[in-house]
Amino acid sequence: MDLFLSIEAFVKAAEAESFAHAARQLGIGKSLVTARVKQLEEHYGVALFHRSTRAVRLSEIGESYYKDCAELLKRAYDLSARSQVETLALSGTLHIHVLPGFALGHFSRTLIDFRATYPRIEFEVTVSDRIVDPVQEGFDVALQIYPPASNSLVERRLFPVRGVLCAAPQYLKDEPVIETPLDLIRHDFARYAYYPWGDKWPLMKGHECFEIELNPVLKSNSVHLLLEFARAGAGVVYLPTMVAAADLLERRLVRVLPDYAAPPLWLSAVYPTSHRSTSKVKAFVDFLRARFQSEPQWDKALGMATELDSLDDNGAAEAGLLEAGRDGTLQHGSDDAQGDRQDEHGSEGFPDDR
């Protein structure tokens, strides 16, 4: 039973002295009004109406219940109306900085759905993969995979950004077989320019990490250029799943070493602490967090496992680490090397809030 709907049906029927008239006011069938009132009577264990073939009238106890229920219904209507007014009152322009990998193919639908709820908010969106300081550059919110540039910024995690090694089927048909991470050394490799691990790739398999040095033939700040490179059969490319998912599902690309992946990064909403209480910024960030509170749809479509997500780029250094040099040998990383990696990327990782 929906208690509010039952109370609403009771109040309307009491005021109209008719289930049929109450049904017309509510835009539902008479039988549904009757059922809801009956559920309310059973819930409280009292008879709220005296019924006849010509009319329904409140019982004595129904009279006392009606006063409280009518007041409760009025307050609920007032809260709903106030919420609608406050939603409509949110207005102005949000200045957003967003990474191209998320902006192209995913972000427009988010904006459309947000503006359906907040139609008076407008957007000015800058798409680039630069590391920005929203305070210095005048952005209300930056959607990025990088840690906040200063302590004056707040970070809210949205979803994990997973990646895959992939290549065109024709490339894999013509080139040497790839069965282990060491086999990648014999292939042309392309990657995004700003991954935190540079050319030393921590490839996770379960809780074991193989660190392999891969000197790319192509580094770019454009994941969409890298996607085209892979489609053309030019080599093996490491791509974010949110960029590669459609090509993988349609078999234009296939995964390479599907049991291995670099630690996931996180796309976060980063904004100045001074904007924490700004209504439109709060509404937008809350909307994003609600929208992406579960696994990203592109990862669900790919059936991506989540067991690797407990290890971020610092966690890789804490796992059983095997290093592969250009000579093709694998060895456990030294404590000094692990320490250097932790110093480079920071010991705190990406906390939920900063």
N, C-alpha and C positions, 0 to 999 in steps of 0.2 A: 504493500500500500504506500502511495505517495501522500504523506500526511498533509502537505500544503495543498495539493489538488483536491483532496477530500474536504478540507476546511473551506476552500474556495467554493466548491459545489454546494456545501451546506449553507454558507452565507448567502449566496445568490438565490438558492431555493427559498430560504427564509424570507428574504426581501421581496421576492416575486410571488411568494405563496403558491408556487407552481414549479414542478420539475421541468415541465416543457418550456416555460419561459426562461428559466435559468439556463437550460441547454442552448436556447437560441442566443442568449447573451454571451455564453462561453464559446459558441461555435462548435459544439459537440452534440452527440446524440442524447436523447432523453434517457435511454437505458444506461448510459455511462454516468450521467448525473445521479440516477437512482442507485447505481452500484457504488459510487464513491461515498454517498451519504450513508448507505448501509454499512460500508466498511468503517466509517467513522463511528457509527453507533456501536458496532461490534468492538472497535478499539477501546472505547470508553465504557462499554457495558451499560449504555443507557438508551432510551428511546427519545430521539430529539424532536420527532414530529408526531402529530395526530394525523393520520392519513384517511382520506375519504375518496370516493370516485370523482368528486367535484373540486377538491382543494386539499392542500396540505397546510397544517398550521403547527406552529411551535408548541411543544409540550412545555410544562412548567420548567423542567430542568433544561429544556432546549432554549428557553428565553435567557437563562443565565449563561449558558454556553455561548449563545449568539453574541452577546455583548463583548465577551473576551475574544471570540474568534473574529468578529468584525474589526475590532481594534488591531488585532494581529495582522489581518489581511491588509488593512490600510497602511500599516507600517511597512509591510513587505512591498506593497505597490510604491510607496514613497521612496524606499531604498532603491528599487529598480529604476524609478524615474530619475533619481539623483545620479545613479551610476551612468545612465545614458547621457545626462547633461554633462557630467564630468568628462565622459569619453569624447563628446562633441566639442568640449571646451579645449581639449588638447590641440594645439595648433602651432604652426611655425615650421622651420626648416631644420632637418637633421643632416649634418654634414658627416658622411660616412666614408671611411677608407676601407677597401676590401681587396683581398687577393684575387688575381685573375682566375685561379683554379676553382674558386668557389663562385665568383661573380658570373662566369660564363656557364650557363646550364642549370644553375641552382638558385641564385639569389633573386632573380626577377620574380619568381613565384612567391618567395617570402615577402617581398615588397608589396606585391599585389594583395596578398592575404592580410598583411598588416594594415594597409590603407582601407581595406573593406571594414575594418573595425575603427580605425582612426582616420577618417577621410580628410580631415583638415591639416594633417601633417604631410609636409612635402619633403623630398629628398634631394640632396646634391651628393652624388656618389662618385668618388675617385677610385679608379681601378688600377692598381699597380702592386708590385711585390716589394716596394721599398720598405725598409724599416722606418717607421714614422713615430714621432712623439706627438700625440694628439694635442698636447698643451702648446707646443711650439708651432704647430702647423694649423691649428684651428679646427681640428676634427672633434666632433662630439663622441664618436665611437670608431675604433679601428678593429676590423676583423682580421686577425693575423695568427701566424703560428709561432711568432717570436715572443720571447719574454718581454714584459713591459720595460720600456727604456729608462724609467726612473721610478722612485718610490712615491711620486705624486700621482701614480696611475693605479687604477683598480683593474684586476683581471677576473673575468668570469669564463670558465671553460664551457664550451658548447658541445663539441663532439671530437672523437679521435680522428686524426688524419692518417689513415693507413696507406701503405704503398705496396706495389707489386713489381717484380721483375717480369718483363714481357717482351715479346717480339712478334713479328709477322710470321705466319706459318711458312711462307716461302723461304724466308731467311733461315729458319730452323731446319728446313729440308735440305738446304744447300750447304750449311756450315757444320762444323764439328759438333757432335752431341754434347749437351750440357747435362751432366749428372751430379756434379758436386760444385760447390762454390769455386774451387780451384779452376774448373773448366772455364769460368768467366774470363780468366786472364787471356785466353786465346781468342776472345771475341771483341769486336768493336762495341764500346759501351758509351751510353749517354745518360746524363743526369742533370737534375735541377742544380743551379749554381750555389744555392744558399742553404743546402742541407747542413746541419751542424757538424756532421762527422767528416766533411771534406772528402778526400779520396780514400780514407781508411774506413771501409764499410763494415759495421757490426751487423752481420746477418744472423738472426736468431732462429734456432730450431728448438722448440720447447724452451728449456731453461739453459741451453748451451748456446754460446755466442761465438761465431767464427768471424774474426776480423780479417778482412782481405783488402789489400791495396788494389784499387781499380783506377787506372789512369784513363779518363774518358777521352774519346775522340771528339765529343761535343759536350760542352757545359753551356747552359742557357738559363736566363731568368724567366723564360717563357715555357711553361709546361705544355702549352698547346703546340709550340714548335717541336718539342720533344715527342709529342704524340704523333705529329706528322712524320717525324724522322722514323719512328717505329713502324707506322703504317707503310712507309716506303720500303721496308725491308732492309734498312741500313744498319741495323744492329740490335743489341739488347738495351732496353731502356728501363729505368726505374721510374714509375709514374704513380702519382696519387690515385687511389681507387675512384675518387670522385671525378677524376678526369678520364680514366681508362675504362670505367665500368661498361659503358655502352659498347665499346669496341670489343671487350672481352666477351660480353654476352652474345654478340653477333658474330663472334669468331673471326673478326678482322685481325685481332691479336690473340695470342695464347700466353698463358703464364709460363714462366721459366722458373725452375726450382720452386714449385708452389709450397713446399714445406718450409721455405726460408723467407724471412722478411726483416727489414730493418725495424727498430723500435718505432712505434707510432708517435707522432707529434700530436698536438691538440690545436684545433682552431678555437680561439678565444675572442671574446668581446673585451676590448681594453678601452678604458675611458678615464678622464681626469677625476680625481677625488672630488673636485669642486662640482662635478656634474652628478654626483651620487644621488642628490635629492631632486634633480631636475625631472619633472614629471614625464616629459616626452622621452628622455633618455631611459628612464626606469621602465616605461611602458615598452619600449623597443627591445631592451635587453631581456626583460621578463618574457616577452613574446618569443624571442629567439631561444631562450632556455627551455620554454615549454615545447616549442616545435621540435627541438632536437634532444629531448630528454631520453629517448631510446636510441638504439643503434641507427646510424644513417641508412637510408633506404638503399643506397647503392651498395653498401657492404652487405646488407641483408640479401640483396639480389645475387650477389656473388658467393653467398654462403661463407663469408670470411669468419674464421675462428676468432675468439676473443682471448684465448689463453695467453697470447703474447702481450696483451695490453697492460698487464701489471708491471711490465718492465719498460721504463722510459729510457732515454739515451744515457742516463746515469746508471740505471739498473743494468744495462748491458755490460757496464764495466764491472758490476758486482757478480755477474753470472760467470760460469766456467768459460773463460775467454781463450780462443785459439786464434793466433795471428797467422796470416798468410802473406808472405812477401812476394815480390815479382819472380823469385826463383821457384815458386810453387810449393815451398815447404810450409807446414803448419806447425806452430809452436804456441805454448801458453804465453800470454802477454806478461811482461814484467810488472812488478808492483809500481815501479817508477812510471812506466807507460800509462798504467791505469790511473795513477795519481795525476799525471799531466792531463789526461782526458777529462777527469773530473774538474780540475781547475779551469780548463778551457770552457766547459759548458756550465759550470756552477754546480754547487753541491746541493742546491735546494730544488732543482727540477722546475716543474711548472705547478705551483700550488693553485688551489681553487680561487683564492682571493689574495690579492696583494694591495 
